[in-house]
Amino acid sequence: MSANTKTILILGGSYGGVAIAHYILKHVIPSLPNKDDYRVGLVSSSSHFFCRPTCPRVLPSENALPKDKLFVPLTKAFEQYTNPAVTLYHGTVVKLDHSACTASILSFPDTVETNIGYYALTVATGATAASPLLGLFGDHHETEKAWTSFRKLLHREKSVEEVTSIETGYELAGTYASDQTLERVADAVTIRLDNGQTLHADLYIPAIGVLPNTNFLDRDLLDKDGYVKVDSSSLRVENAGPRVYALGHVCSSKPQAIHAIMGQAPVIGENLKQDLLAADRGDVADKIIYRAYKPDARVSQLVVIGKKGVGLAFGWKISSFLVWLIKGRDYWLGMTPPMWNGKQFAKPI
């Protein structure tokens, strides 16, 4: 790496991080006059990309969906690139110093902490569920271990209680009901609710939503709920210095959903391109005209319940059969490859 190398650092190796990395590698760096001066660094606590929406389906059985499609090595996702280069860091960010433009990374599995300087930054660290059963907790092996332990208990116990958010909880309940494996038995877990109600179960699945992965950031970069504050139009993190963006479930932009990420990534890519071109010319940031992110305000939500479901698509109610047909067969797994291999972003916006 030459002394002139400028690192575009991406924090997070899930939908948001992988999406913006592909867009930058395909459409941003190749368009720069000094493209050989740039490299992309991507930090991910998991060595594999994971199709998270499949969790409710694969929990009861390891044979529900093919494992090699659930977890895809990030090395495979980016093997197509040689120039411009991309460097993958398997680890987690423990501190971001946005004044010095450095990120402290704790590498896996040797747990060595190193500092990485950056010229531009995108925060895409996502959000974490309350249980490793429903998402990544570090490396993907931790989720696999949690699933294995749960399945062993599921065969032994017959009563499951969920403290739940709407979508995930209903999909879990629908999956178990369709498998016909559960019935009420002796109480082993007691859950007390704030309304005084007491629930008893043999297994407990906390499906109560997610928390943003932002504990490495200064508080002044976050909103009251702990999400990264971004400009709703440009998606810039305005208090973090030049050329810093955030997208996906970690940022304040709504909706916080995978389909929104697919629209955010190209906008950030084009705006970052303008930042880099302006810096190369010596222009001030105030003169840059940024691309505006325009989220779709129409509600889209599909909830699978066994072999049926309920849902809205772009504000329109759709039939139970269509919910199952669109999502219920594989929980979006078949639609995931273009997201991790970059084909979703074959063309610039």
C-alpha positions in Angstrom: 0.0 0.0 0.0 1.5 3.3 -1.1 1.7 6.4 1.1 -0.9 8.0 -1.1 -3.5 5.3 -0.5 -6.9 6.6 0.6 -9.0 4.1 2.5 -12.8 4.1 2.1 -13.7 2.3 5.3 -17.0 0.5 5.7 -18.1 -0.7 9.2 -20.4 -3.7 8.9 -20.6 -6.8 6.7 -24.3 -7.4 6.4 -26.8 -6.0 3.9 -25.9 -2.3 4.2 -22.1 -2.7 4.3 -22.0 -5.2 1.5 -24.3 -3.2 -0.6 -22.4 0.1 -0.4 -19.0 -1.8 -0.8 -20.2 -3.2 -4.1 -21.5 0.1 -5.3 -18.3 1.9 -4.5 -16.1 -0.8 -6.1 -18.3 -0.8 -9.3 -19.2 2.8 -9.8 -17.4 5.2 -7.5 -13.7 4.3 -7.5 -13.5 3.5 -11.3 -14.9 7.0 -12.1 -12.2 8.8 -10.1 -9.2 10.4 -11.9 -6.7 8.8 -9.5 -8.6 5.6 -8.9 -5.4 3.6 -8.1 -5.0 5.7 -4.9 -8.2 4.3 -3.3 -9.0 1.1 -1.6 -12.0 -0.2 0.2 -11.7 -1.7 3.7 -14.7 -3.6 5.1 -14.9 -4.6 8.8 -17.3 -7.4 9.7 -17.7 -9.3 13.0 -18.9 -12.3 10.9 -16.8 -13.8 8.2 -20.0 -14.7 6.4 -23.0 -12.8 4.9 -26.2 -14.1 6.5 -29.8 -14.0 5.2 -31.3 -12.9 8.5 -35.1 -13.0 7.5 -34.8 -16.8 7.4 -34.4 -17.2 11.1 -38.0 -18.1 12.0 -38.0 -20.8 9.3 -34.7 -22.5 10.1 -35.0 -22.5 13.9 -37.0 -25.8 14.2 -35.0 -27.8 11.7 -31.5 -27.6 10.2 -32.8 -29.0 7.0 -35.4 -26.3 6.4 -33.2 -24.3 4.0 -29.7 -25.1 2.5 -26.9 -24.0 4.9 -24.6 -22.9 2.1 -27.1 -20.4 1.0 -27.9 -19.1 4.5 -24.3 -18.3 5.2 -22.0 -17.1 2.3 -18.3 -16.2 2.9 -17.6 -12.6 2.4 -14.5 -13.6 0.5 -16.8 -15.2 -2.1 -18.9 -12.0 -2.3 -15.9 -9.9 -3.2 -13.7 -12.4 -5.1 -14.6 -10.6 -8.4 -12.5 -7.5 -7.5 -8.8 -7.2 -8.1 -8.5 -3.6 -9.0 -9.7 -1.5 -7.2 -8.8 -3.6 -4.2 -10.9 -4.5 -1.2 -9.6 -5.6 2.2 -11.8 -7.6 4.6 -11.2 -7.3 8.3 -12.7 -10.0 10.4 -13.4 -8.2 13.7 -15.5 -5.6 15.5 -15.1 -1.9 15.8 -14.6 -0.9 19.5 -14.0 2.9 19.0 -14.4 5.5 16.3 -12.4 8.7 16.6 -14.1 10.8 14.0 -11.8 13.8 14.8 -8.7 11.8 14.0 -10.4 9.7 11.3 -9.4 6.4 12.8 -11.3 3.3 13.9 -10.1 0.8 16.5 -10.8 -2.7 15.4 -10.7 -5.8 17.6 -9.7 -8.7 15.3 -11.1 -12.2 15.4 -10.0 -14.8 16.5 -6.7 -13.4 17.9 -8.5 -10.4 19.7 -5.7 -8.0 18.7 -6.7 -4.3 18.6 -5.5 -2.2 15.7 -6.2 1.3 14.4 -7.3 1.8 10.8 -7.2 5.3 9.4 -9.8 6.3 6.8 -10.3 9.0 4.2 -14.1 8.3 3.9 -16.4 6.3 6.1 -19.7 4.5 6.0 -21.3 3.2 9.1 -23.4 0.1 8.4 -23.1 -1.9 11.6 -26.8 -2.7 11.7 -28.9 -3.7 14.8 -28.8 -6.7 17.0 -31.7 -8.8 18.1 -32.2 -9.8 21.8 -31.2 -13.4 21.0 -28.6 -15.1 18.8 -31.5 -17.3 17.6 -32.7 -14.3 15.5 -29.6 -12.8 14.2 -25.8 -12.6 14.3 -24.0 -12.2 17.6 -20.5 -11.8 16.4 -19.4 -14.6 14.0 -22.0 -16.7 12.2 -20.8 -19.8 14.2 -22.4 -18.3 17.3 -25.8 -18.2 15.6 -25.3 -21.8 14.4 -24.5 -23.0 17.9 -27.5 -21.2 19.3 -29.8 -22.9 16.8 -28.3 -26.3 17.5 -28.9 -25.9 21.3 -32.4 -24.7 20.7 -33.3 -27.6 18.5 -32.1 -30.1 21.1 -34.3 -28.4 23.7 -37.2 -28.2 21.3 -37.3 -31.9 20.9 -37.3 -32.3 24.7 -39.7 -29.6 25.7 -43.2 -28.9 24.4 -44.0 -25.4 25.5 -42.5 -22.3 24.0 -43.3 -18.7 25.1 -42.3 -15.7 23.0 -42.1 -12.1 24.2 -42.5 -10.7 20.8 -42.4 -8.0 18.2 -45.1 -8.3 15.5 -43.4 -9.8 12.5 -40.8 -12.2 13.9 -43.0 -13.4 16.7 -46.0 -14.3 14.5 -43.7 -16.0 12.0 -42.1 -18.0 14.8 -45.4 -19.0 16.2 -46.7 -19.9 12.7 -43.7 -22.0 12.0 -44.0 -24.1 15.1 -47.8 -24.5 14.8 -47.4 -25.8 11.2 -44.8 -28.2 12.4 -47.2 -29.5 15.1 -44.5 -30.1 17.6 -45.7 -28.1 20.6 -48.2 -28.5 23.4 -48.5 -27.2 26.9 -46.5 -29.1 29.5 -44.9 -28.5 33.0 -43.7 -25.0 33.6 -39.9 -24.4 33.6 -39.6 -20.7 32.7 -41.5 -17.8 34.4 -41.9 -14.5 32.6 -43.5 -11.6 34.5 -45.0 -8.8 32.5 -45.4 -5.1 33.6 -49.2 -5.5 33.6 -48.9 -8.2 36.4 -49.5 -11.1 34.1 -47.2 -14.2 34.5 -46.3 -16.5 31.7 -44.9 -20.0 32.1 -43.0 -22.0 29.4 -40.3 -24.5 28.9 -38.5 -22.4 26.3 -38.3 -18.7 26.0 -37.6 -16.8 22.7 -37.1 -13.0 23.2 -38.4 -11.5 19.9 -38.7 -8.0 21.2 -37.0 -6.1 18.5 -33.5 -4.9 18.0 -31.0 -2.4 19.3 -28.6 -0.4 17.1 -24.9 -1.4 17.1 -23.6 2.1 18.0 -21.8 1.7 21.3 -18.4 2.6 19.6 -19.7 6.0 18.6 -19.7 9.3 20.5 -23.1 10.2 21.9 -23.3 13.4 19.9 -23.5 11.4 16.7 -26.6 9.5 17.9 -30.3 10.4 18.2 -32.3 9.9 21.4 -32.9 6.2 20.6 -29.2 5.4 19.9 -29.4 5.5 16.1 -26.8 7.3 14.0 -28.2 10.8 13.1 -28.1 11.3 9.3 -29.3 14.0 7.0 -32.6 12.6 5.7 -31.8 13.6 2.2 -28.0 13.0 1.6 -27.6 10.4 4.4 -24.5 12.2 5.6 -23.5 12.0 9.3 -23.0 15.8 9.5 -21.3 16.0 12.9 -18.7 13.3 12.1 -16.5 15.3 9.6 -16.3 15.1 5.8 -17.2 12.1 3.7 -19.0 10.2 6.5 -22.3 8.4 5.8 -24.6 5.8 7.5 -27.2 3.5 6.1 -29.5 0.6 7.0 -30.8 -0.4 10.4 -28.1 1.5 12.3 -29.2 5.0 11.1 -32.1 7.3 11.8 -33.4 7.2 8.3 -36.8 5.4 7.9 -37.9 2.8 7.1 -35.2 0.6 8.6 -35.6 -2.3 6.3 -33.6 -4.3 3.7 -35.5 -2.9 0.8 -34.7 0.6 1.9 -31.0 -0.3 2.1 -31.1 -1.2 -1.6 -32.2 2.4 -2.3 -29.9 4.1 0.2 -26.6 2.5 -1.1 -26.7 4.0 -4.6 -27.5 7.5 -3.1 -24.6 7.3 -0.7 -22.3 6.0 -3.5 -23.1 8.9 -5.8 -22.8 11.4 -3.0 -19.5 10.0 -1.9 -18.3 10.2 -5.5 -19.1 13.9 -5.5 -17.2 14.3 -2.2 -14.1 12.6 -3.5 -14.2 14.5 -6.8 -14.6 17.8 -5.0 -11.7 17.0 -2.6 -9.5 16.1 -5.6 -10.3 19.5 -7.2 -9.9 21.4 -3.9 -13.6 22.5 -3.8 -15.4 23.3 -0.6 -18.1 20.9 0.5 -20.7 23.7 0.6 -20.7 23.8 -3.2 -21.5 20.1 -3.7 -25.0 19.2 -4.9 -25.9 15.9 -3.3 -28.2 13.3 -4.6 -31.4 13.1 -2.5 -32.6 9.9 -1.0 -36.4 9.6 -1.3 -37.8 6.7 0.7 -41.0 5.0 -0.4 -43.6 6.1 2.2 -45.9 3.2 1.1 -46.0 0.4 3.7 -44.7 -3.0 2.7 -44.8 -5.8 5.2 -45.3 -9.5 4.7 -45.8 -11.7 7.7 -45.8 -15.5 7.1 -48.0 -17.6 9.5 -47.4 -21.2 8.8 -48.4 -21.8 5.2 -50.5 -18.6 5.1 -49.9 -15.0 5.9 -51.0 -11.4 6.0 -49.3 -8.4 4.4 -49.2 -5.1 2.5 -47.2 -4.5 -0.6 -46.6 -0.8 -1.4 -49.7 0.1 0.6 -51.9 -2.5 -1.0 -53.3 -5.5 0.9 -52.4 -8.8 -0.6 -53.9 -12.2 -0.2 -52.7 -14.9 2.2 -51.6 -17.1 -0.6 -49.5 -14.4 -2.2 -47.7 -13.7 1.1 -46.8 -17.4 1.2 -45.8 -17.5 -2.5 -43.6 -14.4 -2.3 -42.0 -14.9 1.1 -43.2 -18.1 2.8 -41.4 -20.6 0.6 -37.9 -19.5 1.5 -38.1 -16.3 3.5 -36.4 -14.2 0.8 -33.4 -16.6 0.5 -33.8 -16.9 -3.2 -33.7 -13.1 -3.7 -30.5 -12.7 -1.6 -27.7 -13.6 -4.0 -27.8 -10.4 -6.1 -27.5 -8.4 -2.8 -24.3 -10.2 -1.7 -22.7 -10.7 -5.1 -23.3 -7.2 -6.3 -25.5 -7.9 -9.3 -28.2 -5.8 -7.6 -25.9 -2.8 -8.4 -24.7 -3.7 -11.9 -25.7 -0.3 -13.1 -25.3 3.1 -11.4 -28.4 5.2 -10.6 
